[in-house]
Amino acid sequence: MLKLPIILQFNSHQEWKVAQVPFIQNGLLMQCDPIDYQLGQPVALQLKLWNIPHAFNVSANVVWLAPIGAGLLYTGVGVQFDAEAAKLIQKTLALEPIYVS
């Protein structure tokens, strides 16, 4: 079954910072999502950022799961950027470096 890209929209730098787990190599974003993903699954992300007028697509892998019924506050997925995507995001945002290998 083909899955649509995960669409992540950030309206401010603060929203971006809240979604990050910066100590993960190449960066990690957490996203509430009820879809059942598998660890290691490659996913497409469509990022919509506050400081650029268009969305762009990057590649990532699922590295964290918060499944339905786990007793957590929300259901979601954590996605880790590949090295190329991490560098593109860092350059686009002109922010502090994402921990890149």
matplotlib code that plots the C-alpha trace (Angstrom):
import matplotlib.pyplot as plt

x = [0.0, 1.4, 1.6, 1.4, 4.2, 4.2, 3.4, 5.1, 4.2, 6.1, 4.8, 7.7, 11.2, 9.7, 7.4, 10.4, 12.4, 9.6, 9.4, 13.1, 15.1, 18.5, 20.8, 19.8, 22.4, 21.1, 18.2, 14.8, 11.4, 8.4, 5.0, 1.6, 0.3, -2.2, -0.7, 1.0, 4.7, 7.5, 10.9, 13.5, 10.8, 11.8, 9.3, 9.0, 8.5, 7.0, 8.3, 6.5, 8.6, 7.9, 10.8, 10.5, 7.5, 7.3, 7.3, 10.2, 10.6, 13.2, 13.9, 13.8, 13.5, 11.2, 13.3, 10.8, 7.2, 4.5, 1.8, -1.9, -2.7, 0.7, -0.6, 1.2, -0.2, -0.2, 0.3, 3.0, 6.3, 9.8, 11.6, 15.4, 16.6, 19.2, 22.5, 21.7, 18.3, 19.9, 22.4, 19.7, 17.5, 20.4, 21.3, 17.7, 16.9, 20.3, 20.1, 22.4, 23.8, 21.8, 24.1, 25.4, 27.8]
y = [0.0, 3.4, 5.8, 9.6, 11.8, 12.9, 16.7, 18.7, 22.4, 24.8, 28.3, 29.5, 28.7, 27.8, 25.2, 23.7, 23.5, 21.8, 19.0, 18.4, 15.8, 17.4, 14.7, 12.2, 12.0, 14.0, 15.3, 13.8, 15.3, 13.9, 14.0, 13.0, 10.5, 7.6, 5.6, 2.4, 2.7, 0.2, 1.0, 1.6, 2.3, 5.0, 7.8, 10.9, 14.2, 17.4, 20.3, 23.6, 26.1, 29.6, 31.2, 29.9, 30.3, 26.8, 23.3, 20.9, 17.2, 15.2, 11.6, 10.1, 6.9, 6.0, 5.6, 6.1, 4.9, 6.0, 3.5, 3.6, 2.0, 2.4, 4.7, 7.7, 11.2, 11.1, 8.6, 9.4, 8.7, 10.0, 10.4, 10.8, 12.7, 11.1, 13.0, 14.8, 16.0, 17.2, 19.3, 20.8, 21.7, 23.2, 25.3, 26.3, 27.3, 29.0, 27.7, 26.0, 22.8, 19.6, 16.9, 15.5, 12.5]
z = [0.0, -1.0, 1.8, 1.2, 2.4, 5.9, 5.8, 8.4, 8.7, 11.0, 11.3, 13.5, 14.7, 18.1, 16.5, 14.8, 18.0, 19.9, 17.3, 17.2, 19.1, 18.4, 19.9, 17.2, 14.4, 11.3, 13.3, 14.3, 14.2, 16.1, 14.4, 15.6, 13.1, 13.5, 10.6, 11.5, 10.6, 11.1, 12.6, 9.8, 7.2, 4.7, 4.5, 2.4, 4.2, 2.8, 4.9, 5.0, 6.8, 8.1, 6.4, 2.8, 0.5, -0.9, 0.6, -0.1, 0.0, 1.9, 2.8, 6.3, 8.2, 11.0, 14.2, 17.0, 17.4, 19.8, 18.9, 19.6, 22.9, 24.4, 27.1, 25.8, 25.5, 21.7, 18.9, 16.5, 14.8, 15.0, 11.7, 11.2, 8.2, 5.9, 5.8, 2.5, 3.9, 7.2, 5.3, 3.0, 6.0, 7.9, 4.9, 4.2, 7.7, 8.3, 11.9, 14.3, 12.8, 13.1, 14.6, 11.3, 11.0]

ax = plt.figure().add_subplot(projection="3d")
ax.plot(x, y, z, "-o")
ax.set_aspect("equal")
plt.show()
